[in-house]
Amino acid sequence: MKKTRDYGTAWRILRPQSITDQIFIKAQRIRTLEEKKVSKVGEDITGEYIGIVNYCVIAMMQLECPANTPNELAPDHVEVLFDEKVKETKALMFAKNHDYGEAWREMRISSLTDLILMKLLRVKQIEDNQGLTEASEGVKANYQDMLNYSVFALIKLGA
């Protein structure tokens, strides 16, 4: 919300595919840092996971904005939309967490990164197929999973 107040809703200009690519850049950077163990720009992976969380929420908001939605949205309206997407995704997380027995707690952070990258490849394929799927849950469900994997990674990182 601080960035919304600073920049407005500049993200509204992005097509969903561009948001997916922004998430990909962040996830790929995390993987690179995990493998190389050194950051030449001095930023750690925590900030990148936070970025993935925010871009996933932005992607879900963007997907549900009608075509005639103005690019500039009031910060109060964005906050309502943002909180709505977070609440939906958190409910999904608790449901899946129950069914999977909190398996994420035993996972490596690097595996969470890989799962995010796999979900991104799935989203890119769905986007390339103009949103048509035969058996998958669709783009929004993948964004929700990526958001939740990022939250799990942040918890494991102690953030």
DSSP file (Angstrom, degrees, kcal/mol; ACC not computed):
  #  RESIDUE AA STRUCTURE BP1 BP2  ACC     N-H-->O    O-->H-N    N-H-->O    O-->H-N    TCO  KAPPA ALPHA  PHI   PSI    X-CA   Y-CA   Z-CA
    1    1 A M     >        0   0    0      0, 0.0     4,-2.1     0, 0.0     5,-0.2   0.000 360.0 360.0 360.0 -31.0    0.0    0.0    0.0
    2    2 A K  H  >  +     0   0    0      1,-0.2     4,-1.9     2,-0.2     5,-0.1   0.919 360.0  47.2 -62.9 -42.4    3.0    2.3    0.6
    3    3 A K  H  > S+     0   0    0      2,-0.2     4,-3.6     1,-0.2     5,-0.4   0.847 108.1  56.1 -68.3 -32.3    4.1    1.8   -3.0
    4    4 A T  H  > S+     0   0    0      1,-0.2     4,-2.1     2,-0.2    -1,-0.2   0.913 109.4  46.1 -63.8 -40.8    0.5    2.4   -4.2
    5    5 A R  H  < S+     0   0    0     -4,-2.1    -2,-0.2     2,-0.2    -1,-0.2   0.859 118.4  43.3 -68.9 -33.5    0.6    5.8   -2.4
    6    6 A D  H  < S+     0   0    0     -4,-1.9    -2,-0.2    -5,-0.2    -3,-0.2   0.931 132.8  16.7 -73.6 -47.2    4.0    6.5   -3.9
    7    7 A Y  H  < S-     0   0    0     -4,-3.6     3,-0.3     1,-0.3    -3,-0.2   0.516  92.4-137.3-107.8  -8.6    3.4    5.4   -7.5
    8    8 A G     <  -     0   0    0     -4,-2.1     2,-0.4    -5,-0.4    -1,-0.3  -0.504  60.9 -43.2  75.1-157.0   -0.3    5.1   -7.9
    9    9 A T  S >  S+     0   0    0      1,-0.2     3,-2.2    -2,-0.2     4,-0.2  -0.373  78.1 147.2-106.8  53.9   -1.5    2.0   -9.7
   10   10 A A  G >   +     0   0    0     -2,-0.4     3,-1.8    -3,-0.3     4,-0.2   0.780  63.7  73.2 -57.0 -27.6    1.0    2.1  -12.5
   11   11 A W  G >  S+     0   0    0     -3,-0.3     3,-1.7     1,-0.3    -1,-0.3   0.707  76.6  79.1 -60.8 -20.0    0.8   -1.7  -12.4
   12   12 A R  G <  S+     0   0    0     -3,-2.2    -1,-0.3    59,-0.3    -2,-0.2   0.743  83.1  63.6 -61.8 -22.4   -2.6   -1.4  -14.1
   13   13 A I  G <  S+     0   0    0     -3,-1.8    -1,-0.3    -4,-0.2     2,-0.2   0.705  85.1  97.3 -74.0 -18.9   -0.8   -0.8  -17.4
   14   14 A L  S <  S-     0   0    0     -3,-1.7    -3,-0.0    -4,-0.2     0, 0.0  -0.498  72.2-134.3 -76.5 135.5    0.7   -4.4  -17.3
   15   15 A R    >>  -     0   0    0     -2,-0.2     4,-1.6     1,-0.1     3,-0.9  -0.519  32.6-105.7 -75.5 155.6   -0.9   -7.2  -19.1
   16   16 A P  H 3> S+     0   0    0      0, 0.0     4,-2.4     0, 0.0     5,-0.2   0.870 121.7  57.4 -52.6 -37.9   -1.3  -10.4  -17.1
   17   17 A Q  H 3> S+     0   0    0      1,-0.2     4,-2.1     2,-0.2     5,-0.1   0.864 104.1  52.2 -62.1 -35.3    1.6  -12.0  -19.0
   18   18 A S  H <> S+     0   0    0     -3,-0.9     4,-1.9     2,-0.2    -1,-0.2   0.864 108.3  50.4 -69.6 -35.6    3.9   -9.1  -18.0
   19   19 A I  H  X S+     0   0    0     -4,-1.6     4,-2.2     2,-0.2    -2,-0.2   0.917 108.8  52.4 -66.9 -42.2    3.0   -9.6  -14.4
   20   20 A T  H  X S+     0   0    0     -4,-2.4     4,-2.4     1,-0.2    -2,-0.2   0.918 109.0  50.2 -57.2 -43.6    3.8  -13.3  -14.8
   21   21 A D  H  X S+     0   0    0     -4,-2.1     4,-2.5     2,-0.2    -1,-0.2   0.857 106.9  54.3 -65.5 -34.7    7.2  -12.4  -16.2
   22   22 A Q  H  X S+     0   0    0     -4,-1.9     4,-1.8     2,-0.2    -1,-0.2   0.909 109.9  47.0 -63.7 -41.3    7.9  -10.1  -13.3
   23   23 A I  H  X S+     0   0    0     -4,-2.2     4,-2.7     2,-0.2     5,-0.2   0.908 110.3  53.6 -65.1 -40.9    7.2  -12.9  -10.9
   24   24 A F  H  X S+     0   0    0     -4,-2.4     4,-3.1     1,-0.2     5,-0.3   0.924 106.2  52.3 -58.8 -45.3    9.4  -15.2  -13.0
   25   25 A I  H  X S+     0   0    0     -4,-2.5     4,-2.1     1,-0.2    -1,-0.2   0.918 112.1  46.0 -57.7 -44.3   12.3  -12.6  -12.8
   26   26 A K  H  X S+     0   0    0     -4,-1.8     4,-2.2     2,-0.2    -1,-0.2   0.922 114.6  46.3 -66.3 -44.5   12.0  -12.6   -9.0
   27   27 A A  H  X S+     0   0    0     -4,-2.7     4,-2.4     1,-0.2    -2,-0.2   0.895 112.6  50.4 -66.0 -39.6   11.8  -16.4   -8.7
   28   28 A Q  H  X S+     0   0    0     -4,-3.1     4,-2.5    -5,-0.2    -1,-0.2   0.886 109.1  51.9 -66.1 -37.5   14.7  -16.9  -11.1
   29   29 A R  H  X S+     0   0    0     -4,-2.1     4,-2.8    -5,-0.3     5,-0.2   0.917 108.5  51.4 -64.4 -42.0   16.8  -14.4   -9.1
   30   30 A I  H  X S+     0   0    0     -4,-2.2     4,-2.7     2,-0.2    -2,-0.2   0.945 111.0  47.9 -58.1 -47.7   16.0  -16.3   -5.9
   31   31 A R  H  X S+     0   0    0     -4,-2.4     4,-2.1     1,-0.2    -2,-0.2   0.914 111.3  50.2 -61.6 -42.4   17.1  -19.5   -7.5
   32   32 A T  H  X S+     0   0    0     -4,-2.5     4,-3.1     1,-0.2     5,-0.3   0.926 112.1  47.2 -61.5 -44.8   20.3  -17.9   -8.8
   33   33 A L  H  X S+     0   0    0     -4,-2.8     4,-2.2     1,-0.2    -2,-0.2   0.875 109.9  53.7 -65.2 -36.7   21.1  -16.6   -5.3
   34   34 A E  H  < S+     0   0    0     -4,-2.7    -1,-0.2    -5,-0.2    -2,-0.2   0.896 116.3  39.1 -62.7 -38.3   20.4  -19.9   -3.8
   35   35 A E  H  < S+     0   0    0     -4,-2.1    -2,-0.2    -5,-0.2    -1,-0.2   0.893 123.7  36.9 -80.2 -41.0   22.9  -21.6   -6.2
   36   36 A K  H  < S-     0   0    0     -4,-3.1    -3,-0.2    -5,-0.2    -2,-0.2   0.707  87.3-149.9 -86.6 -21.0   25.6  -18.9   -6.2
   37   37 A K     <  +     0   0    0     -4,-2.2     2,-0.4    -5,-0.3    -4,-0.1   0.553  66.2  90.4  64.7   9.1   25.3  -18.0   -2.5
   38   38 A V        -     0   0    0     -6,-0.2     2,-0.6    -5,-0.1    -2,-0.1  -0.999  59.7-155.6-138.8 135.9   26.4  -14.4   -3.3
   39   39 A S    >   -     0   0    0     -2,-0.4     3,-0.5     1,-0.1     5,-0.0  -0.953   0.2-166.2-109.8 121.3   24.4  -11.3   -4.2
   40   40 A K  T 3  S+     0   0    0     -2,-0.6    -1,-0.1     1,-0.2     0, 0.0   0.624  91.5  48.5 -81.2 -12.6   26.4   -8.7   -6.1
   41   41 A V  T 3  S-     0   0    0      2,-0.2    -1,-0.2     0, 0.0     3,-0.1   0.354 111.1-119.0-106.5   4.6   23.7   -6.0   -5.5
   42   42 A G  S <  S+     0   0    0     -3,-0.5     2,-0.4     1,-0.2    -2,-0.1   0.633  70.0 126.8  75.0  15.4   23.4   -6.7   -1.8
   43   43 A E        -     0   0    0      3,-0.0    -1,-0.2     2,-0.0    -2,-0.2  -0.885  47.8-142.7-107.3 137.8   19.8   -7.7   -1.7
   44   44 A D     >  -     0   0    0     -2,-0.4     4,-0.6    -3,-0.1     3,-0.4  -0.315  27.6-102.0 -92.0 178.7   18.7  -11.0   -0.1
   45   45 A I  H  > S+     0   0    0      1,-0.2     4,-2.4     2,-0.2     5,-0.2   0.701 108.3  77.1 -75.8 -18.5   16.0  -13.4   -1.2
   46   46 A T  H  > S+     0   0    0      1,-0.2     4,-2.2     2,-0.2    -1,-0.2   0.934  95.2  48.4 -56.5 -47.3   13.5  -12.2    1.5
   47   47 A G  H  > S+     0   0    0     -3,-0.4     4,-2.0     1,-0.2    -1,-0.2   0.830 109.7  53.2 -62.4 -32.7   12.7   -9.1   -0.5
   48   48 A E  H  X S+     0   0    0     -4,-0.6     4,-2.2     2,-0.2    -1,-0.2   0.892 107.8  49.5 -71.2 -39.7   12.2  -11.2   -3.6
   49   49 A Y  H  X S+     0   0    0     -4,-2.4     4,-2.3     2,-0.2    -2,-0.2   0.907 110.5  51.0 -64.3 -39.7    9.8  -13.5   -1.9
   50   50 A I  H  X S+     0   0    0     -4,-2.2     4,-2.4    -5,-0.2    -2,-0.2   0.908 108.7  52.6 -61.6 -40.7    7.9  -10.4   -0.6
   51   51 A G  H  X S+     0   0    0     -4,-2.0     4,-2.9     1,-0.2    -2,-0.2   0.890 107.2  51.5 -60.9 -40.3    7.9   -9.1   -4.2
   52   52 A I  H  X S+     0   0    0     -4,-2.2     4,-2.5     2,-0.2     5,-0.2   0.920 108.5  51.9 -63.4 -43.2    6.4  -12.4   -5.4
   53   53 A V  H  X S+     0   0    0     -4,-2.3     4,-2.0     1,-0.2    -2,-0.2   0.959 113.8  43.4 -55.5 -51.7    3.6  -12.2   -2.8
   54   54 A N  H  X S+     0   0    0     -4,-2.4     4,-2.6     1,-0.2    -2,-0.2   0.903 113.6  49.4 -65.1 -42.3    2.7   -8.7   -3.9
   55   55 A Y  H  X S+     0   0    0     -4,-2.9     4,-2.8     2,-0.2    -1,-0.2   0.859 108.6  54.3 -66.6 -33.8    2.9   -9.4   -7.7
   56   56 A C  H  X S+     0   0    0     -4,-2.5     4,-2.2    -5,-0.2    -1,-0.2   0.917 110.7  45.7 -64.2 -41.5    0.7  -12.5   -7.2
   57   57 A V  H  X S+     0   0    0     -4,-2.0     4,-2.4    -5,-0.2    -2,-0.2   0.926 113.0  50.3 -66.0 -43.4   -1.9  -10.3   -5.5
   58   58 A I  H  X S+     0   0    0     -4,-2.6     4,-3.0     1,-0.2    -2,-0.2   0.918 109.3  52.2 -58.8 -43.7   -1.6   -7.7   -8.2
   59   59 A A  H  X S+     0   0    0     -4,-2.8     4,-2.5     1,-0.2    -1,-0.2   0.921 109.9  47.9 -60.3 -44.4   -2.0  -10.4  -10.9
   60   60 A M  H  X S+     0   0    0     -4,-2.2     4,-1.2     2,-0.2    -1,-0.2   0.896 113.2  47.9 -65.1 -39.0   -5.2  -11.6   -9.2
   61   61 A M  H  X S+     0   0    0     -4,-2.4     4,-0.6     1,-0.2     3,-0.4   0.931 112.2  49.9 -64.4 -44.0   -6.6   -8.1   -9.0
   62   62 A Q  H >< S+     0   0    0     -4,-3.0     3,-1.0     1,-0.2    -2,-0.2   0.894 106.1  56.0 -62.5 -40.9   -5.6   -7.4  -12.6
   63   63 A L  H 3< S+     0   0    0     -4,-2.5    -1,-0.2     1,-0.2    -2,-0.2   0.825 111.2  44.4 -60.3 -31.6   -7.3  -10.6  -13.8
   64   64 A E  H 3< S+     0   0    0     -4,-1.2    -1,-0.2    -3,-0.4    -2,-0.2   0.458  86.8 105.5 -96.9  -1.1  -10.6   -9.5  -12.2
   65   65 A C  S << S-     0   0    0     -3,-1.0    -4,-0.0    -4,-0.6    -3,-0.0  -0.675  74.6-122.3 -78.4 126.2  -10.6   -5.9  -13.3
   66   66 A P    >   -     0   0    0      0, 0.0     3,-2.2     0, 0.0    -2,-0.1  -0.250  27.6-104.9 -61.3 158.0  -13.1   -5.4  -16.2
   67   67 A A  T 3  S+     0   0    0      1,-0.3    -2,-0.1     0, 0.0     0, 0.0   0.785 119.9  55.3 -56.8 -30.2  -11.7   -4.0  -19.4
   68   68 A N  T 3  S+     0   0    0      2,-0.0    -1,-0.3     0, 0.0    -3,-0.0   0.320  76.4 125.0 -89.6   9.7  -13.1   -0.6  -18.7
   69   69 A T    <   -     0   0    0     -3,-2.2     4,-0.1     1,-0.1    -4,-0.0  -0.511  66.6-116.1 -68.4 130.8  -11.4   -0.2  -15.3
   70   70 A P        -     0   0    0      0, 0.0    -1,-0.1     0, 0.0    -2,-0.0  -0.286  14.1-123.9 -66.0 155.2   -9.4    3.0  -15.3
   71   71 A N  S    S+     0   0    0      1,-0.1     2,-0.7   -58,-0.0   -59,-0.3   0.873  98.3  64.0 -66.2 -36.4   -5.6    2.7  -14.9
   72   72 A E        -     0   0    0    -64,-0.1     2,-0.4   -60,-0.1    -1,-0.1  -0.810  68.9-178.5 -96.3 118.9   -5.6    4.9  -11.8
   73   73 A L        -     0   0    0     -2,-0.7   -64,-0.1    -4,-0.1   -61,-0.0  -0.873  34.4-101.9-113.6 147.4   -7.5    3.4   -8.8
   74   74 A A    >>  -     0   0    0     -2,-0.4     4,-2.4     1,-0.1     3,-0.5  -0.430  28.6-125.1 -65.6 137.4   -8.0    5.1   -5.5
   75   75 A P  H 3> S+     0   0    0      0, 0.0     4,-2.5     0, 0.0     5,-0.2   0.856 111.1  55.5 -53.1 -37.7   -5.6    3.7   -2.8
   76   76 A D  H 3> S+     0   0    0      2,-0.2     4,-1.7     1,-0.2     5,-0.1   0.899 108.9  47.2 -63.2 -39.8   -8.6    2.9   -0.5
   77   77 A H  H <> S+     0   0    0     -3,-0.5     4,-2.4     2,-0.2    -1,-0.2   0.906 111.3  51.0 -67.1 -42.3  -10.2    0.8   -3.3
   78   78 A V  H  X S+     0   0    0     -4,-2.4     4,-3.3     1,-0.2     5,-0.2   0.902 107.5  54.0 -61.8 -40.9   -6.8   -1.0   -4.0
   79   79 A E  H  X S+     0   0    0     -4,-2.5     4,-2.6    -5,-0.2    -1,-0.2   0.898 108.5  48.5 -61.8 -40.5   -6.5   -1.8   -0.3
   80   80 A V  H  X S+     0   0    0     -4,-1.7     4,-2.1     2,-0.2    -2,-0.2   0.940 115.0  44.7 -63.3 -47.5  -10.0   -3.4   -0.3
   81   81 A L  H  X S+     0   0    0     -4,-2.4     4,-2.2     2,-0.2    -2,-0.2   0.921 114.1  49.9 -62.3 -44.8   -9.1   -5.5   -3.4
   82   82 A F  H  X S+     0   0    0     -4,-3.3     4,-2.4     1,-0.2     5,-0.2   0.941 111.8  47.1 -59.4 -50.2   -5.7   -6.4   -2.0
   83   83 A D  H  X S+     0   0    0     -4,-2.6     4,-2.6    -5,-0.2    -1,-0.2   0.865 109.7  54.9 -61.7 -36.5   -7.1   -7.5    1.3
   84   84 A E  H  X S+     0   0    0     -4,-2.1     4,-2.3     2,-0.2    -1,-0.2   0.928 110.2  45.0 -62.0 -46.2   -9.9   -9.5   -0.5
   85   85 A K  H  X S+     0   0    0     -4,-2.2     4,-2.3     2,-0.2    -2,-0.2   0.889 113.8  49.6 -66.9 -39.2   -7.3  -11.5   -2.5
   86   86 A V  H  X S+     0   0    0     -4,-2.4     4,-2.7     2,-0.2    -2,-0.2   0.918 111.0  49.9 -65.1 -42.9   -5.1  -12.1    0.5
   87   87 A K  H  X S+     0   0    0     -4,-2.6     4,-2.2     2,-0.2    -2,-0.2   0.923 112.1  47.4 -62.4 -45.1   -8.1  -13.3    2.5
   88   88 A E  H  X S+     0   0    0     -4,-2.3     4,-1.9     1,-0.2    -1,-0.2   0.924 115.1  45.8 -60.2 -45.0   -9.1  -15.7   -0.3
   89   89 A T  H  X S+     0   0    0     -4,-2.3     4,-2.4     1,-0.2    -2,-0.2   0.863 110.5  52.8 -70.5 -36.1   -5.6  -17.0   -0.6
   90   90 A K  H  X S+     0   0    0     -4,-2.7     4,-2.5     2,-0.2    -1,-0.2   0.903 107.9  51.5 -65.3 -40.8   -5.1  -17.4    3.1
   91   91 A A  H  X S+     0   0    0     -4,-2.2     4,-2.1     1,-0.2    -2,-0.2   0.912 110.5  48.8 -61.9 -41.8   -8.3  -19.4    3.4
   92   92 A L  H  X S+     0   0    0     -4,-1.9     4,-2.9     2,-0.2     5,-0.3   0.910 109.4  53.3 -62.3 -42.0   -7.0  -21.7    0.6
   93   93 A M  H  X S+     0   0    0     -4,-2.4     4,-3.1     1,-0.2    -2,-0.2   0.926 109.2  47.5 -60.0 -46.0   -3.7  -22.0    2.4
   94   94 A F  H  X S+     0   0    0     -4,-2.5     4,-1.9     2,-0.2    -1,-0.2   0.893 113.0  49.2 -64.5 -38.7   -5.3  -23.1    5.6
   95   95 A A  H  X S+     0   0    0     -4,-2.1     4,-2.1     2,-0.2    -2,-0.2   0.943 116.6  40.8 -65.0 -47.6   -7.5  -25.7    3.8
   96   96 A K  H  X S+     0   0    0     -4,-2.9     4,-2.9     1,-0.2     5,-0.2   0.895 111.5  57.0 -67.9 -38.4   -4.6  -27.1    1.9
   97   97 A N  H  X>S+     0   0    0     -4,-3.1     5,-1.9    -5,-0.3     4,-0.6   0.892 108.1  48.5 -59.5 -39.6   -2.4  -27.0    4.9
   98   98 A H  H ><5S+     0   0    0     -4,-1.9     3,-0.8    -5,-0.2    -1,-0.2   0.949 114.5  44.4 -62.2 -49.7   -4.9  -29.1    6.8
   99   99 A D  H 3<5S+     0   0    0     -4,-2.1    -2,-0.2     1,-0.2    -1,-0.2   0.818 117.7  43.8 -68.7 -31.4   -5.1  -31.6    3.9
  100  100 A Y  H ><5S-     0   0    0     -4,-2.9     3,-0.7    -5,-0.1    -1,-0.2   0.399 106.4-123.3 -96.4   2.7   -1.3  -31.8    3.4
  101  101 A G  T <<5 -     0   0    0     -3,-0.8    -3,-0.2    -4,-0.6    -4,-0.1   0.854  62.3 -65.7  62.8  36.5   -0.5  -32.0    7.1
  102  102 A E  T > <S+     0   0    0     -5,-1.9     3,-1.6    -6,-0.2     4,-0.3   0.857  79.6 162.5  53.7  39.8    1.8  -28.9    7.0
  103  103 A A  G X   +     0   0    0     -3,-0.7     3,-1.9     1,-0.3     4,-0.5   0.791  61.6  74.1 -58.7 -29.2    4.3  -30.7    4.8
  104  104 A W  G >  S+     0   0    0      1,-0.3     3,-1.1     2,-0.2    -1,-0.3   0.790  82.8  68.4 -57.3 -27.5    5.8  -27.4    3.8
  105  105 A R  G <  S+     0   0    0     -3,-1.6    -1,-0.3     1,-0.3    -2,-0.2   0.773 103.0  44.4 -65.0 -24.2    7.5  -27.2    7.2
  106  106 A E  G <  S+     0   0    0     -3,-1.9    -1,-0.3    -4,-0.3    -2,-0.2   0.462  96.8 100.3 -96.4  -3.6    9.7  -30.2    6.3
  107  107 A M  S <  S-     0   0    0     -3,-1.1     2,-0.2    -4,-0.5    -3,-0.0  -0.452  75.9-113.8 -83.8 155.4   10.5  -28.8    2.8
  108  108 A R    >>  -     0   0    0     -2,-0.1     4,-1.5     1,-0.1     3,-0.5  -0.585  21.9-124.2 -79.5 148.4   13.7  -27.0    1.8
  109  109 A I  H 3> S+     0   0    0      1,-0.2     4,-2.2    -2,-0.2     5,-0.2   0.880 113.1  60.0 -60.2 -36.9   13.3  -23.4    0.8
  110  110 A S  H 3> S+     0   0    0      1,-0.2     4,-2.2     2,-0.2    -1,-0.2   0.834 101.5  53.5 -62.6 -31.2   15.0  -24.3   -2.5
  111  111 A S  H <> S+     0   0    0     -3,-0.5     4,-2.4     2,-0.2    -1,-0.2   0.874 106.0  52.3 -70.1 -36.4   12.1  -26.7   -3.2
  112  112 A L  H  X S+     0   0    0     -4,-1.5     4,-2.1     2,-0.2    -2,-0.2   0.906 109.1  50.9 -63.4 -40.6    9.6  -23.9   -2.6
  113  113 A T  H  X S+     0   0    0     -4,-2.2     4,-2.4     1,-0.2    -2,-0.2   0.935 110.3  48.9 -59.4 -46.9   11.5  -21.8   -5.1
  114  114 A D  H  X S+     0   0    0     -4,-2.2     4,-2.5     1,-0.2    -2,-0.2   0.887 108.9  52.6 -63.0 -39.1   11.4  -24.7   -7.6
  115  115 A L  H  X S+     0   0    0     -4,-2.4     4,-2.6     2,-0.2    -1,-0.2   0.893 108.7  50.7 -63.4 -38.8    7.7  -25.1   -7.1
  116  116 A I  H  X S+     0   0    0     -4,-2.1     4,-2.3     2,-0.2    -2,-0.2   0.935 110.7  48.6 -62.7 -45.4    7.1  -21.4   -7.8
  117  117 A L  H  X S+     0   0    0     -4,-2.4     4,-2.0     2,-0.2    -2,-0.2   0.892 111.1  50.5 -62.8 -38.8    9.1  -21.7  -11.0
  118  118 A M  H  X S+     0   0    0     -4,-2.5     4,-2.0     2,-0.2    -1,-0.2   0.930 110.0  49.7 -63.7 -44.6    7.1  -24.8  -12.0
  119  119 A K  H  X S+     0   0    0     -4,-2.6     4,-2.7     1,-0.2    -2,-0.2   0.881 108.5  54.2 -61.7 -37.4    3.9  -22.9  -11.4
  120  120 A L  H  X S+     0   0    0     -4,-2.3     4,-2.8     2,-0.2    -1,-0.2   0.908 106.6  50.4 -63.3 -41.7    5.2  -20.0  -13.4
  121  121 A L  H  X S+     0   0    0     -4,-2.0     4,-1.9     2,-0.2    -1,-0.2   0.885 110.9  50.3 -63.6 -37.1    5.9  -22.3  -16.4
  122  122 A R  H  X S+     0   0    0     -4,-2.0     4,-2.5     2,-0.2    -2,-0.2   0.932 110.8  48.2 -64.2 -45.7    2.3  -23.6  -16.0
  123  123 A V  H  X S+     0   0    0     -4,-2.7     4,-3.1     1,-0.2     5,-0.2   0.923 109.8  52.5 -61.4 -44.1    0.9  -20.1  -16.0
  124  124 A K  H  X S+     0   0    0     -4,-2.8     4,-2.6     1,-0.2    -1,-0.2   0.905 110.1  48.9 -58.9 -41.0    2.9  -19.1  -19.1
  125  125 A Q  H  X S+     0   0    0     -4,-1.9     4,-1.4     2,-0.2    -1,-0.2   0.922 111.7  48.1 -65.2 -43.3    1.6  -22.2  -20.9
  126  126 A I  H  <>S+     0   0    0     -4,-2.5     5,-2.9     2,-0.2     6,-0.4   0.924 112.6  49.2 -62.5 -43.5   -2.0  -21.4  -19.9
  127  127 A E  H ><5S+     0   0    0     -4,-3.1     3,-1.7     1,-0.2    -2,-0.2   0.909 108.8  52.3 -61.4 -41.9   -1.5  -17.8  -21.0
  128  128 A D  H 3<5S+     0   0    0     -4,-2.6    -1,-0.2     1,-0.3    -2,-0.2   0.779 107.1  54.0 -64.7 -25.6    0.0  -19.0  -24.3
  129  129 A N  T ><5S-     0   0    0     -4,-1.4     3,-1.7    -3,-0.2    -1,-0.3   0.134 121.8-109.5 -92.2  19.1   -3.1  -21.1  -24.8
  130  130 A Q  T < 5S-     0   0    0     -3,-1.7    -3,-0.2     1,-0.3    -2,-0.1   0.813  72.1 -57.7  56.3  33.8   -5.3  -18.0  -24.3
  131  131 A G  T 3 <S+     0   0    0     -5,-2.9     2,-0.3     1,-0.3    -1,-0.3   0.405  99.3 140.2  84.0  -3.1   -6.5  -19.2  -20.9
  132  132 A L    <   +     0   0    0     -3,-1.7     2,-0.3    -6,-0.4    -1,-0.3  -0.584  23.2 171.2 -79.0 132.7   -7.9  -22.5  -22.2
  133  133 A T        -     0   0    0     -2,-0.3    -7,-0.0     1,-0.1     4,-0.0  -0.950  28.7-163.6-135.6 157.4   -7.3  -25.5  -20.0
  134  134 A E  S    S-     0   0    0     -2,-0.3    -1,-0.1     0, 0.0    -2,-0.0   0.726  90.7  -2.4-106.4 -35.4   -8.5  -29.1  -20.0
  135  135 A A  S    S+     0   0    0      0, 0.0     2,-0.1     0, 0.0    -2,-0.0   0.486 101.5 103.6-136.2  -9.2   -7.6  -30.3  -16.5
  136  136 A S  S    S-     0   0    0      1,-0.1     3,-0.1   -10,-0.0    -3,-0.1  -0.316  71.9-121.2 -83.9 165.5   -5.8  -27.5  -14.7
  137  137 A E        -     0   0    0      1,-0.2     4,-0.3     2,-0.1     3,-0.1   0.666  59.2-118.0 -75.9 -17.1   -7.2  -25.3  -12.0
  138  138 A G     >  -     0   0    0      1,-0.2     4,-1.3     2,-0.1    -1,-0.2  -0.378  34.6 -58.5 103.3 176.1   -6.4  -22.2  -14.0
  139  139 A V  H  > S+     0   0    0      1,-0.2     4,-2.3     2,-0.2     3,-0.2   0.910 125.6  54.3 -65.9 -47.5   -4.2  -19.1  -13.6
  140  140 A K  H  > S+     0   0    0      1,-0.2     4,-2.6     2,-0.2    -1,-0.2   0.912 106.7  52.0 -57.9 -44.6   -5.6  -17.7  -10.4
  141  141 A A  H  > S+     0   0    0     -4,-0.3     4,-2.2     1,-0.2    -1,-0.2   0.871 109.4  50.7 -60.5 -36.6   -5.1  -21.0   -8.5
  142  142 A N  H  X S+     0   0    0     -4,-1.3     4,-2.5    -3,-0.2    -1,-0.2   0.901 109.1  50.1 -68.6 -40.3   -1.5  -21.0   -9.6
  143  143 A Y  H  X S+     0   0    0     -4,-2.3     4,-2.5     2,-0.2    -2,-0.2   0.908 110.5  51.2 -61.5 -40.8   -1.0  -17.4   -8.5
  144  144 A Q  H  X S+     0   0    0     -4,-2.6     4,-2.5    -5,-0.2    -2,-0.2   0.915 110.0  48.8 -63.5 -42.0   -2.5  -18.4   -5.1
  145  145 A D  H  X S+     0   0    0     -4,-2.2     4,-2.9     2,-0.2     5,-0.2   0.922 111.3  49.5 -63.2 -43.0   -0.2  -21.4   -4.8
  146  146 A M  H  X S+     0   0    0     -4,-2.5     4,-2.1     2,-0.2    -2,-0.2   0.903 110.7  50.6 -63.1 -40.5    2.9  -19.2   -5.6
  147  147 A L  H  X S+     0   0    0     -4,-2.5     4,-2.2     2,-0.2    -1,-0.2   0.944 112.6  46.1 -60.9 -47.8    1.8  -16.6   -3.1
  148  148 A N  H  X S+     0   0    0     -4,-2.5     4,-2.5     1,-0.2    -2,-0.2   0.894 110.2  52.4 -66.2 -39.5    1.4  -19.3   -0.4
  149  149 A Y  H  X S+     0   0    0     -4,-2.9     4,-2.4     1,-0.2    -1,-0.2   0.897 109.9  50.9 -60.3 -38.4    4.8  -21.0   -1.3
  150  150 A S  H  X S+     0   0    0     -4,-2.1     4,-2.6    -5,-0.2    -2,-0.2   0.903 108.8  50.2 -65.8 -40.8    6.4  -17.5   -0.9
  151  151 A V  H  X S+     0   0    0     -4,-2.2     4,-2.5     2,-0.2    -2,-0.2   0.921 110.2  50.6 -62.4 -43.3    4.7  -17.1    2.5
  152  152 A F  H  X S+     0   0    0     -4,-2.5     4,-2.6     1,-0.2    -2,-0.2   0.926 110.8  49.1 -59.6 -44.1    6.0  -20.5    3.6
  153  153 A A  H  X S+     0   0    0     -4,-2.4     4,-2.1     1,-0.2    -2,-0.2   0.915 110.4  50.9 -62.2 -42.4    9.5  -19.5    2.4
  154  154 A L  H  X>S+     0   0    0     -4,-2.6     5,-2.7     2,-0.2     4,-0.5   0.897 110.0  49.7 -62.9 -39.6    9.3  -16.2    4.3
  155  155 A I  H ><5S+     0   0    0     -4,-2.5     3,-1.2     1,-0.2    -2,-0.2   0.938 111.6  48.5 -62.8 -45.8    8.2  -18.1    7.5
  156  156 A K  H 3<5S+     0   0    0     -4,-2.6    -2,-0.2     1,-0.3    -1,-0.2   0.823 109.6  52.9 -64.7 -30.2   11.1  -20.5    7.1
  157  157 A L  H 3<5S-     0   0    0     -4,-2.1    -1,-0.3    -5,-0.2    -2,-0.2   0.569 115.5-118.1 -78.8  -9.0   13.5  -17.6    6.6
  158  158 A G  T <<5       0   0    0     -3,-1.2    -3,-0.2    -4,-0.5    -2,-0.1   0.705 360.0 360.0  79.6  20.5   12.2  -16.0    9.8
  159  159 A A      <       0   0    0     -5,-2.7    -4,-0.2    -6,-0.2    -5,-0.1   0.468 360.0 360.0 -82.5 360.0   10.9  -12.9    8.0
